[in-house]
Amino acid sequence: MKPHWEEGLGPAVLAPDYQRIMEVLASGNGMRGERMDCRQLAAAVGLEPVPAKVEGVRSKAKRLAARGWLAEERPRLFSVPVGRGIGS
């Protein structure tokens, strides 16, 4: 189980696959707040954007959102809330 986000807790406490998702969204093409859909996110973490891989990334991103690490602005569109980036 992934820990719930709280002040001062950084992504290093997450499993490597979850850390990669956080890194991509936090640094992406710009800064925190960058939004990506699951297909873009799968490709950005080095996976082939086929349905099975995209679904795996979606599942992990949903878990991170449920625990406060990510924001899901609409279905399948995720971002890192300000203050929850890699250095947090």
N, CA, C and O atoms as a GROMACS GRO file, in nm:
protein
  352
    1MET      N    1   0.084  -0.118   0.000
    1MET     CA    2   0.000   0.000   0.000
    1MET      C    3   0.088   0.125   0.000
    1MET      O    4   0.191   0.128   0.068
    2LYS      N    5   0.049   0.224  -0.074
    2LYS     CA    6   0.124   0.349  -0.083
    2LYS      C    7   0.081   0.440   0.032
    2LYS      O    8  -0.038   0.448   0.064
    3PRO      N    9   0.177   0.508   0.095
    3PRO     CA   10   0.140   0.597   0.206
    3PRO      C   11   0.062   0.719   0.158
    3PRO      O   12   0.079   0.764   0.044
    4HIS      N   13  -0.022   0.771   0.243
    4HIS     CA   14  -0.093   0.895   0.214
    4HIS      C   15   0.006   1.010   0.221
    4HIS      O   16   0.097   1.010   0.304
    5TRP      N   17  -0.011   1.108   0.131
    5TRP     CA   18   0.077   1.223   0.132
    5TRP      C   19   0.052   1.306   0.256
    5TRP      O   20  -0.062   1.322   0.299
    6GLU      N   21   0.159   1.358   0.314
    6GLU     CA   22   0.149   1.455   0.423
    6GLU      C   23   0.268   1.548   0.412
    6GLU      O   24   0.370   1.513   0.352
    7GLU      N   25   0.255   1.665   0.470
    7GLU     CA   26   0.359   1.768   0.465
    7GLU      C   27   0.495   1.708   0.502
    7GLU      O   28   0.507   1.638   0.603
    8GLY      N   29   0.596   1.736   0.420
    8GLY     CA   30   0.732   1.690   0.448
    8GLY      C   31   0.763   1.551   0.398
    8GLY      O   32   0.878   1.507   0.406
    9LEU      N   33   0.664   1.480   0.345
    9LEU     CA   34   0.685   1.344   0.295
    9LEU      C   35   0.715   1.352   0.146
    9LEU      O   36   0.635   1.405   0.069
   10GLY      N   37   0.830   1.299   0.105
   10GLY     CA   38   0.869   1.304  -0.035
   10GLY      C   39   0.842   1.174  -0.109
   10GLY      O   40   0.817   1.072  -0.046
   11PRO      N   41   0.848   1.178  -0.242
   11PRO     CA   42   0.821   1.059  -0.323
   11PRO      C   43   0.917   0.943  -0.299
   11PRO      O   44   0.890   0.831  -0.343
   12ALA      N   45   1.028   0.967  -0.231
   12ALA     CA   46   1.124   0.858  -0.204
   12ALA      C   47   1.062   0.745  -0.124
   12ALA      O   48   1.114   0.633  -0.124
   13VAL      N   49   0.951   0.772  -0.055
   13VAL     CA   50   0.884   0.667   0.024
   13VAL      C   51   0.800   0.575  -0.065
   13VAL      O   52   0.751   0.471  -0.019
   14LEU      N   53   0.783   0.613  -0.191
   14LEU     CA   54   0.702   0.535  -0.284
   14LEU      C   55   0.785   0.429  -0.355
   14LEU      O   56   0.908   0.440  -0.364
   15ALA      N   57   0.718   0.327  -0.406
   15ALA     CA   58   0.784   0.225  -0.487
   15ALA      C   59   0.836   0.290  -0.616
   15ALA      O   60   0.782   0.391  -0.659
   16PRO      N   61   0.940   0.232  -0.678
   16PRO     CA   62   1.002   0.293  -0.797
   16PRO      C   63   0.905   0.329  -0.910
   16PRO      O   64   0.919   0.436  -0.969
   17ASP      N   65   0.808   0.244  -0.942
   17ASP     CA   66   0.712   0.276  -1.049
   17ASP      C   67   0.633   0.402  -1.016
   17ASP      O   68   0.605   0.483  -1.105
   18TYR      N   69   0.596   0.418  -0.892
   18TYR     CA   70   0.520   0.534  -0.848
   18TYR      C   71   0.609   0.659  -0.847
   18TYR      O   72   0.564   0.768  -0.881
   19GLN      N   73   0.735   0.642  -0.809
   19GLN     CA   74   0.830   0.753  -0.812
   19GLN      C   75   0.846   0.806  -0.954
   19GLN      O   76   0.851   0.927  -0.976
   20ARG      N   77   0.854   0.714  -1.053
   20ARG     CA   78   0.870   0.757  -1.193
   20ARG      C   79   0.750   0.839  -1.238
   20ARG      O   80   0.766   0.939  -1.308
   21ILE      N   81   0.630   0.797  -1.201
   21ILE     CA   82   0.510   0.873  -1.236
   21ILE      C   83   0.518   1.012  -1.176
   21ILE      O   84   0.489   1.111  -1.244
   22MET      N   85   0.555   1.021  -1.049
   22MET     CA   86   0.568   1.151  -0.983
   22MET      C   87   0.674   1.238  -1.051
   22MET      O   88   0.651   1.356  -1.073
   23GLU      N   89   0.789   1.179  -1.084
   23GLU     CA   90   0.897   1.254  -1.148
   23GLU      C   91   0.853   1.311  -1.282
   23GLU      O   92   0.878   1.428  -1.312
   24VAL      N   93   0.788   1.228  -1.363
   24VAL     CA   94   0.742   1.273  -1.495
   24VAL      C   95   0.644   1.388  -1.481
   24VAL      O   96   0.656   1.489  -1.551
   25LEU      N   97   0.547   1.375  -1.392
   25LEU     CA   98   0.447   1.480  -1.377
   25LEU      C   99   0.505   1.606  -1.312
   25LEU      O  100   0.462   1.717  -1.344
   26ALA      N  101   0.600   1.590  -1.222
   26ALA     CA  102   0.658   1.706  -1.154
   26ALA      C  103   0.753   1.783  -1.244
   26ALA      O  104   0.762   1.906  -1.235
   27SER      N  105   0.825   1.713  -1.332
   27SER     CA  106   0.922   1.781  -1.417
   27SER      C  107   0.875   1.792  -1.561
   27SER      O  108   0.906   1.890  -1.628
   28GLY      N  109   0.803   1.694  -1.608
   28GLY     CA  110   0.742   1.692  -1.741
   28GLY      C  111   0.805   1.784  -1.843
   28GLY      O  112   0.928   1.788  -1.857
   29ASN      N  113   0.723   1.858  -1.913
   29ASN     CA  114   0.770   1.955  -2.011
   29ASN      C  115   0.787   2.092  -1.950
   29ASN      O  116   0.825   2.187  -2.018
   30GLY      N  117   0.760   2.103  -1.823
   30GLY     CA  118   0.766   2.234  -1.762
   30GLY      C  119   0.776   2.224  -1.613
   30GLY      O  120   0.876   2.177  -1.559
   31MET      N  121   0.672   2.267  -1.545
   31MET     CA  122   0.678   2.274  -1.399
   31MET      C  123   0.561   2.199  -1.337
   31MET      O  124   0.480   2.139  -1.407
   32ARG      N  125   0.555   2.204  -1.206
   32ARG     CA  126   0.444   2.140  -1.136
   32ARG      C  127   0.312   2.194  -1.188
   32ARG      O  128   0.302   2.310  -1.227
   33GLY      N  129   0.214   2.109  -1.187
   33GLY     CA  130   0.085   2.150  -1.240
   33GLY      C  131   0.066   2.103  -1.383
   33GLY      O  132  -0.044   2.112  -1.438
   34GLU      N  133   0.175   2.052  -1.446
   34GLU     CA  134   0.166   1.995  -1.580
   34GLU      C  135   0.066   1.880  -1.576
   34GLU      O  136   0.075   1.792  -1.490
   35ARG      N  137  -0.030   1.880  -1.668
   35ARG     CA  138  -0.130   1.773  -1.672
   35ARG      C  139  -0.095   1.676  -1.784
   35ARG      O  140  -0.050   1.716  -1.891
   36MET      N  141  -0.116   1.549  -1.758
   36MET     CA  142  -0.094   1.448  -1.860
   36MET      C  143  -0.205   1.344  -1.852
   36MET      O  144  -0.252   1.310  -1.743
   37ASP      N  145  -0.245   1.294  -1.970
   37ASP     CA  146  -0.339   1.183  -1.967
   37ASP      C  147  -0.259   1.053  -1.954
   37ASP      O  148  -0.137   1.054  -1.966
   38CYS      N  149  -0.327   0.945  -1.930
   38CYS     CA  150  -0.261   0.818  -1.900
   38CYS      C  151  -0.178   0.766  -2.017
   38CYS      O  152  -0.073   0.704  -1.996
   39ARG      N  153  -0.222   0.790  -2.138
   39ARG     CA  154  -0.146   0.746  -2.255
   39ARG      C  155  -0.013   0.822  -2.263
   39ARG      O  156   0.092   0.761  -2.285
   40GLN      N  157  -0.017   0.954  -2.246
   40GLN     CA  158   0.106   1.035  -2.246
   40GLN      C  159   0.197   0.992  -2.132
   40GLN      O  160   0.319   0.981  -2.149
   41LEU      N  161   0.139   0.969  -2.017
   41LEU     CA  162   0.214   0.931  -1.898
   41LEU      C  163   0.283   0.797  -1.918
   41LEU      O  164   0.399   0.781  -1.880
   42ALA      N  165   0.213   0.700  -1.977
   42ALA     CA  166   0.274   0.569  -2.003
   42ALA      C  167   0.396   0.584  -2.094
   42ALA      O  168   0.501   0.527  -2.067
   43ALA      N  169   0.382   0.661  -2.200
   43ALA     CA  170   0.494   0.683  -2.292
   43ALA      C  171   0.609   0.756  -2.221
   43ALA      O  172   0.726   0.724  -2.243
   44ALA      N  173   0.576   0.852  -2.137
   44ALA     CA  174   0.679   0.931  -2.068
   44ALA      C  175   0.759   0.849  -1.967
   44ALA      O  176   0.874   0.881  -1.940
   45VAL      N  177   0.699   0.745  -1.910
   45VAL     CA  178   0.773   0.660  -1.816
   45VAL      C  179   0.842   0.544  -1.888
   45VAL      O  180   0.899   0.456  -1.824
   46GLY      N  181   0.837   0.545  -2.021
   46GLY     CA  182   0.911   0.446  -2.099
   46GLY      C  183   0.835   0.321  -2.137
   46GLY      O  184   0.895   0.221  -2.176
   47LEU      N  185   0.703   0.325  -2.126
   47LEU     CA  186   0.622   0.210  -2.164
   47LEU      C  187   0.560   0.232  -2.301
   47LEU      O  188   0.535   0.345  -2.342
   48GLU      N  189   0.536   0.122  -2.370
   48GLU     CA  190   0.465   0.130  -2.497
   48GLU      C  191   0.320   0.168  -2.465
   48GLU      O  192   0.257   0.105  -2.380
   49PRO      N  193   0.265   0.270  -2.533
   49PRO     CA  194   0.129   0.315  -2.499
   49PRO      C  195   0.019   0.226  -2.556
   49PRO      O  196  -0.069   0.272  -2.629
   50VAL      N  197   0.024   0.099  -2.521
   50VAL     CA  198  -0.080   0.003  -2.560
   50VAL      C  199  -0.179  -0.008  -2.444
   50VAL      O  200  -0.143   0.023  -2.330
   51PRO      N  201  -0.302  -0.050  -2.471
   51PRO     CA  202  -0.405  -0.050  -2.366
   51PRO      C  203  -0.364  -0.115  -2.234
   51PRO      O  204  -0.394  -0.059  -2.128
   52ALA      N  205  -0.298  -0.228  -2.236
   52ALA     CA  206  -0.262  -0.296  -2.110
   52ALA      C  207  -0.165  -0.212  -2.027
   52ALA      O  208  -0.178  -0.204  -1.905
   53LYS      N  209  -0.068  -0.150  -2.093
   53LYS     CA  210   0.031  -0.068  -2.021
   53LYS      C  211  -0.032   0.062  -1.972
   53LYS      O  212  -0.005   0.107  -1.860
   54VAL      N  213  -0.116   0.123  -2.056
   54VAL     CA  214  -0.185   0.247  -2.018
   54VAL      C  215  -0.274   0.221  -1.897
   54VAL      O  216  -0.282   0.304  -1.806
   55GLU      N  217  -0.342   0.108  -1.896
   55GLU     CA  218  -0.429   0.074  -1.782
   55GLU      C  219  -0.348   0.056  -1.655
   55GLU      O  220  -0.393   0.096  -1.547
   56GLY      N  221  -0.230  -0.003  -1.664
   56GLY     CA  222  -0.143  -0.017  -1.547
   56GLY      C  223  -0.101   0.117  -1.490
   56GLY      O  224  -0.099   0.137  -1.369
   57VAL      N  225  -0.067   0.210  -1.579
   57VAL     CA  226  -0.030   0.345  -1.536
   57VAL      C  227  -0.150   0.416  -1.476
   57VAL      O  228  -0.139   0.485  -1.375
   58ARG      N  229  -0.266   0.400  -1.539
   58ARG     CA  230  -0.388   0.463  -1.487
   58ARG      C  231  -0.418   0.413  -1.346
   58ARG      O  232  -0.451   0.491  -1.257
   59SER      N  233  -0.404   0.285  -1.326
   59SER     CA  234  -0.429   0.225  -1.195
   59SER      C  235  -0.335   0.283  -1.089
   59SER      O  236  -0.378   0.316  -0.979
   60LYS      N  237  -0.208   0.294  -1.122
   60LYS     CA  238  -0.110   0.350  -1.028
   60LYS      C  239  -0.138   0.498  -1.001
   60LYS      O  240  -0.131   0.543  -0.887
   61ALA      N  241  -0.170   0.573  -1.107
   61ALA     CA  242  -0.200   0.716  -1.091
   61ALA      C  243  -0.325   0.735  -1.005
   61ALA      O  244  -0.331   0.826  -0.923
   62LYS      N  245  -0.426   0.650  -1.025
   62LYS     CA  246  -0.548   0.659  -0.942
   62LYS      C  247  -0.516   0.634  -0.796
   62LYS      O  248  -0.569   0.701  -0.708
   63ARG      N  249  -0.428   0.536  -0.768
   63ARG     CA  250  -0.388   0.509  -0.630
   63ARG      C  251  -0.317   0.630  -0.570
   63ARG      O  252  -0.342   0.667  -0.456
   64LEU      N  253  -0.228   0.691  -0.649
   64LEU     CA  254  -0.158   0.810  -0.600
   64LEU      C  255  -0.256   0.925  -0.574
   64LEU      O  256  -0.241   0.997  -0.476
   65ALA      N  257  -0.354   0.941  -0.661
   65ALA     CA  258  -0.454   1.046  -0.642
   65ALA      C  259  -0.539   1.019  -0.517
   65ALA      O  260  -0.570   1.111  -0.442
   66ALA      N  261  -0.576   0.895  -0.496
   66ALA     CA  262  -0.658   0.860  -0.380
   66ALA      C  263  -0.585   0.887  -0.249
   66ALA      O  264  -0.648   0.909  -0.145
   67ARG      N  265  -0.452   0.885  -0.254
   67ARG     CA  266  -0.372   0.908  -0.134
   67ARG      C  267  -0.315   1.049  -0.126
   67ARG      O  268  -0.232   1.078  -0.040
   68GLY      N  269  -0.359   1.137  -0.217
   68GLY     CA  270  -0.322   1.277  -0.208
   68GLY      C  271  -0.194   1.318  -0.278
   68GLY      O  272  -0.156   1.434  -0.271
   69TRP      N  273  -0.127   1.226  -0.345
   69TRP     CA  274  -0.002   1.258  -0.414
   69TRP      C  275  -0.027   1.330  -0.546
   69TRP      O  276   0.049   1.419  -0.584
   70LEU      N  277  -0.134   1.292  -0.616
   70LEU     CA  278  -0.169   1.352  -0.744
   70LEU      C  279  -0.310   1.410  -0.739
   70LEU      O  280  -0.388   1.378  -0.650
   71ALA      N  281  -0.338   1.494  -0.836
   71ALA     CA  282  -0.474   1.545  -0.855
   71ALA      C  283  -0.526   1.485  -0.985
   71ALA      O  284  -0.456   1.483  -1.086
   72GLU      N  285  -0.649   1.436  -0.983
   72GLU     CA  286  -0.714   1.388  -1.104
   72GLU      C  287  -0.820   1.492  -1.140
   72GLU      O  288  -0.928   1.495  -1.081
   73GLU      N  289  -0.786   1.576  -1.237
   73GLU     CA  290  -0.873   1.689  -1.271
   73GLU      C  291  -0.999   1.644  -1.342
   73GLU      O  292  -1.106   1.704  -1.325
   74ARG      N  293  -0.988   1.542  -1.420
   74ARG     CA  294  -1.102   1.476  -1.484
   74ARG      C  295  -1.054   1.334  -1.511
   74ARG      O  296  -0.935   1.307  -1.500
   75PRO      N  297  -1.142   1.242  -1.546
   75PRO     CA  298  -1.098   1.104  -1.565
   75PRO      C  299  -0.976   1.092  -1.656
   75PRO      O  300  -0.974   1.144  -1.768
   76ARG      N  301  -0.875   1.022  -1.605
   76ARG     CA  302  -0.752   0.992  -1.679
   76ARG      C  303  -0.661   1.113  -1.704
   76ARG      O  304  -0.571   1.103  -1.787
   77LEU      N  305  -0.682   1.224  -1.637
   77LEU     CA  306  -0.597   1.342  -1.653
   77LEU      C  307  -0.540   1.379  -1.516
   77LEU      O  308  -0.614   1.421  -1.427
   78PHE      N  309  -0.409   1.362  -1.500
   78PHE     CA  310  -0.345   1.376  -1.370
   78PHE      C  311  -0.241   1.487  -1.370
   78PHE      O  312  -0.182   1.520  -1.473
   79SER      N  313  -0.219   1.544  -1.251
   79SER     CA  314  -0.114   1.643  -1.230
   79SER      C  315  -0.066   1.633  -1.086
   79SER      O  316  -0.132   1.573  -1.001
   80VAL      N  317   0.050   1.695  -1.060
   80VAL     CA  318   0.103   1.701  -0.924
   80VAL      C  319   0.057   1.833  -0.863
   80VAL      O  320   0.090   1.938  -0.917
   81PRO      N  321  -0.017   1.830  -0.754
   81PRO     CA  322  -0.057   1.955  -0.690
   81PRO      C  323   0.067   2.033  -0.645
   81PRO      O  324   0.168   1.973  -0.608
   82VAL      N  325   0.060   2.163  -0.647
   82VAL     CA  326   0.170   2.247  -0.600
   82VAL      C  327   0.203   2.206  -0.458
   82VAL      O  328   0.114   2.189  -0.374
   83GLY      N  329   0.332   2.189  -0.430
   83GLY     CA  330   0.376   2.149  -0.298
   83GLY      C  331   0.397   2.000  -0.281
   83GLY      O  332   0.439   1.955  -0.174
   84ARG      N  333   0.368   1.922  -0.386
   84ARG     CA  334   0.385   1.777  -0.377
   84ARG      C  335   0.484   1.726  -0.479
   84ARG      O  336   0.478   1.610  -0.519
   85GLY      N  337   0.575   1.811  -0.521
   85GLY     CA  338   0.674   1.770  -0.621
   85GLY      C  339   0.784   1.685  -0.563
   85GLY      O  340   0.777   1.641  -0.448
   86ILE      N  341   0.884   1.662  -0.641
   86ILE     CA  342   0.994   1.574  -0.607
   86ILE      C  343   1.068   1.619  -0.483
   86ILE      O  344   1.110   1.534  -0.404
   87GLY      N  345   1.085   1.746  -0.463
   87GLY     CA  346   1.158   1.795  -0.346
   87GLY      C  347   1.076   1.806  -0.221
   87GLY      O  348   1.130   1.844  -0.117
   88SER      N  349   0.947   1.774  -0.225
   88SER     CA  350   0.859   1.792  -0.108
   88SER      C  351   0.878   1.684  -0.006
   88SER      O  352   0.811   1.685   0.098
   0.00000   0.00000   0.00000
